[in-house]
Amino acid sequence: MSKFLSTTAAAAVLAASAIVGSSAPATSAEFNFRMHTFIPPVANPAKTFLAPWAKKINKASGGRINVKPFWAMQLGGKPTQLLDQVRDGVVDIVWILPGFTTGRMPKIETFELPFIHKDALSTTLALQDFQDKHLGKELSEYHTLLTHAHDGELFMTKKPITKMSDLKGRKLRAANRSGVWLLQSLGVDAVASPLPRIPPMLAKGTITGVMLPYEIAPSVKMHELTTYFTELAKPDTRLGTAVFTFLMNKKSYAKLPADLKKVIDANSGRNIARSTGENWRAIEKPGLAVMKSKKKNKFSRLSVEESNKIKKATEVVFVRFNAEMKKLGINGQELIDDARSMIAKYRK
């Protein structure tokens, strides 16, 4: 068990396992895998990607594999511990943002830098190329099912934003350190926090807004807790993205016979990258619809002039990123150049 997983969290995992074991119906599956994540089952990614993926594996294996989802950290621990949980075999599969654990997968953060991302499809397809070239070491402790991205972040705030200077002094949440750097470059008092902490932080006034895509916003009540939804001018309508990793314990995968490994492989990596990217683009619409369901909410775009000011101000983020990569002996500019060219390859 990982030294990063607390005794309390581990105990919670074991306790939850005992409860599940005593209450869940018996299964005749040869292999029972627990899939753990931080989002609730009502979240769009859960309904349109994770739950359907589990069902597909169960069906394609003829019932020999049973993947059971556990939502909202149901098995214990914190979102920041999911990488350790799956690495150490506490659970079999996780879906998580590496960015929740700063510096854990530094190369993957390249796609989270401002304005590199364009849309979920091109970024997700590009990530497959980037993974092959650059991410072998970062992902070596896991059997990787997929790396992908959401469709991009916008401002969701309690007060309006009509120009870049409106952001100065605001307290906003970002998902990862590049998001924090982006906000800081705009004069924001930035806070990095996992998704589940957003509602209480907004309610208590710890933050006054967030950067999020529409698809996940209903699950953290942005339609109720914020009022103003602000995008940039076209073509750079979103500020950036977050990279997700869908990971399996290496031993859990290794113990499968060859025919069942093929079932997992057929539903991993490049085999599902396109459909995943298309799904994340599609689920923006129902998320936006929920935000618009409250008459109080206002939706706007910044002017081209103000959007360009933001883009210019965030150039310092790349300086910070390259400096951090240099400390690790990594050529940050090469990563940036590759990410941009790989996205351009798939951009339509």
ZIMO-V107975 format. One record per residue. RES is the residue in one small letter. SS is DSSP state (2 for helix, 1 for strand, 0 for the rest). OMEGA is omega in degrees with one decimal (NA if undefined). Layout:
BEGIN
res->{RES;RES}
ss->{SS;SS}
omega->{OMEGA;OMEGA}
END
This chain:
BEGIN
res->{m;s;k;f;l;s;t;t;a;a;a;a;v;l;a;a;s;a;i;v;g;s;s;a;p;a;t;s;a;e;f;n;f;r;m;h;t;f;i;p;p;v;a;n;p;a;k;t;f;l;a;p;w;a;k;k;i;n;k;a;s;g;g;r;i;n;v;k;p;f;w;a;m;q;l;g;g;k;p;t;q;l;l;d;q;v;r;d;g;v;v;d;i;v;w;i;l;p;g;f;t;t;g;r;m;p;k;i;e;t;f;e;l;p;f;i;h;k;d;a;l;s;t;t;l;a;l;q;d;f;q;d;k;h;l;g;k;e;l;s;e;y;h;t;l;l;t;h;a;h;d;g;e;l;f;m;t;k;k;p;i;t;k;m;s;d;l;k;g;r;k;l;r;a;a;n;r;s;g;v;w;l;l;q;s;l;g;v;d;a;v;a;s;p;l;p;r;i;p;p;m;l;a;k;g;t;i;t;g;v;m;l;p;y;e;i;a;p;s;v;k;m;h;e;l;t;t;y;f;t;e;l;a;k;p;d;t;r;l;g;t;a;v;f;t;f;l;m;n;k;k;s;y;a;k;l;p;a;d;l;k;k;v;i;d;a;n;s;g;r;n;i;a;r;s;t;g;e;n;w;r;a;i;e;k;p;g;l;a;v;m;k;s;k;k;k;n;k;f;s;r;l;s;v;e;e;s;n;k;i;k;k;a;t;e;v;v;f;v;r;f;n;a;e;m;k;k;l;g;i;n;g;q;e;l;i;d;d;a;r;s;m;i;a;k;y;r;k}
ss->{0;0;0;0;0;0;2;2;2;2;2;2;2;2;2;2;2;2;2;2;2;2;2;0;0;0;0;0;0;0;1;1;1;1;1;1;1;0;0;0;0;0;0;2;2;2;2;2;2;2;2;2;2;2;2;2;2;2;2;2;0;0;0;0;1;1;1;1;1;1;0;0;0;0;0;0;0;0;2;2;2;2;2;2;2;2;2;0;0;0;0;0;1;1;1;1;0;2;2;2;0;0;0;0;0;2;2;2;2;2;2;2;0;0;0;0;0;0;0;2;2;2;2;2;2;2;2;2;2;2;2;2;2;2;0;0;0;0;0;0;0;0;1;1;1;1;1;1;1;0;0;0;0;1;1;1;1;0;0;0;0;0;0;2;2;2;2;0;0;0;1;1;1;1;0;0;2;2;2;2;2;2;2;2;2;0;0;0;1;1;1;1;0;0;2;2;2;2;2;2;2;2;2;2;0;0;0;0;1;1;1;1;0;2;2;2;2;2;2;2;0;2;2;2;2;0;0;1;1;1;1;0;0;0;0;0;0;0;0;0;0;0;1;1;1;1;1;1;0;2;2;2;2;2;0;0;0;2;2;2;2;2;2;2;2;2;0;0;0;2;2;2;2;2;2;2;2;2;2;2;2;2;2;2;2;2;2;2;2;2;2;2;0;0;0;0;0;1;1;1;1;0;0;2;2;2;2;2;2;2;2;2;2;0;2;2;2;2;2;2;2;2;2;2;2;2;2;0;0;0;0;2;2;2;2;2;2;2;2;2;2;2;2;2;2;2;0;0}
omega->{-175.2;175.0;-179.3;-179.0;-174.5;177.0;179.2;-179.8;179.9;178.9;178.8;176.9;-178.8;179.4;179.1;179.2;179.9;178.7;178.9;-178.2;-177.4;-174.6;-177.7;178.5;-178.9;177.7;179.7;-178.4;176.3;-176.6;178.9;-176.9;176.8;179.0;-171.8;177.0;-173.8;-176.3;177.2;-177.9;179.9;-179.4;-178.6;177.7;178.0;-175.9;-172.3;-178.1;-171.6;179.6;176.8;178.1;179.8;179.6;180.0;177.5;180.0;-178.7;-177.3;179.2;-177.9;-179.8;-179.3;173.2;174.1;176.1;-179.4;178.3;171.7;-170.2;169.9;178.2;-177.0;-178.7;176.3;-179.6;-179.8;177.3;-179.5;-178.6;-176.5;178.2;178.3;-179.2;-178.2;177.3;-174.0;177.3;174.0;170.8;-175.4;-175.1;173.0;170.7;-168.9;171.1;174.0;-179.6;174.9;179.5;-171.2;175.4;-177.8;176.9;-171.2;-177.9;-178.4;-179.5;-179.0;-176.8;179.5;178.0;-173.7;171.2;171.8;179.6;175.8;176.5;-174.0;-176.7;-177.2;179.1;180.0;177.0;179.2;179.7;178.7;176.3;-178.9;178.6;-179.8;-175.1;-167.2;-166.5;-178.6;-178.3;-177.2;-177.1;-172.2;-178.2;-174.8;163.5;-172.7;176.2;179.2;162.6;-177.8;-176.5;173.7;-168.8;173.4;-173.3;170.9;178.1;172.2;-167.9;177.0;179.3;-176.0;173.2;177.9;179.3;-175.5;-176.8;177.3;-176.8;-174.8;178.8;177.7;175.2;-175.1;179.7;171.3;-176.4;-171.2;-173.3;176.9;174.2;176.0;178.7;179.0;-178.5;179.3;178.8;179.5;178.6;-178.2;169.6;-168.2;179.0;174.2;-177.6;172.7;-175.8;-174.5;-178.8;-174.2;-177.0;179.2;179.0;176.9;-178.7;-178.3;-178.4;176.5;173.4;177.8;178.6;-176.1;164.0;-178.4;166.2;179.5;-169.9;-177.1;-173.0;179.6;-175.4;176.5;169.0;179.1;178.6;179.0;-171.6;176.2;-175.3;-172.2;-177.3;-168.0;175.7;176.6;175.1;176.6;7.2;-178.7;-173.1;-178.0;-175.0;-177.1;-178.1;171.4;179.7;177.8;172.6;177.2;-165.4;179.1;174.9;-175.1;180.0;178.0;177.6;-174.5;-176.7;178.8;172.3;-173.1;-176.5;178.3;171.6;179.0;177.0;177.9;-177.1;-179.4;-179.7;-178.5;168.5;-176.7;-179.6;179.3;-175.9;-177.8;-178.8;178.2;177.7;178.2;178.5;-178.1;173.7;-176.1;-174.0;169.7;-174.7;177.9;176.2;177.6;-179.7;177.6;179.0;-178.9;-178.7;176.9;-175.5;-178.7;-170.7;-176.4;-175.7;-176.3;172.0;173.6;177.1;176.2;-179.1;-178.3;176.6;177.8;175.9;179.0;-179.6;179.3;-177.6;-176.2;177.7;179.5;178.6;-179.7;175.5;179.5;179.5;-180.0;178.3;178.4;178.9;-179.9;177.8;-178.1;-178.3;-177.2;177.2;-176.3;-178.0;176.1;178.4;180.0;-179.3;179.6;-179.7;-179.9;-178.6;179.4;175.6;179.7;178.8;-175.2;-176.8;178.4;NA}
END
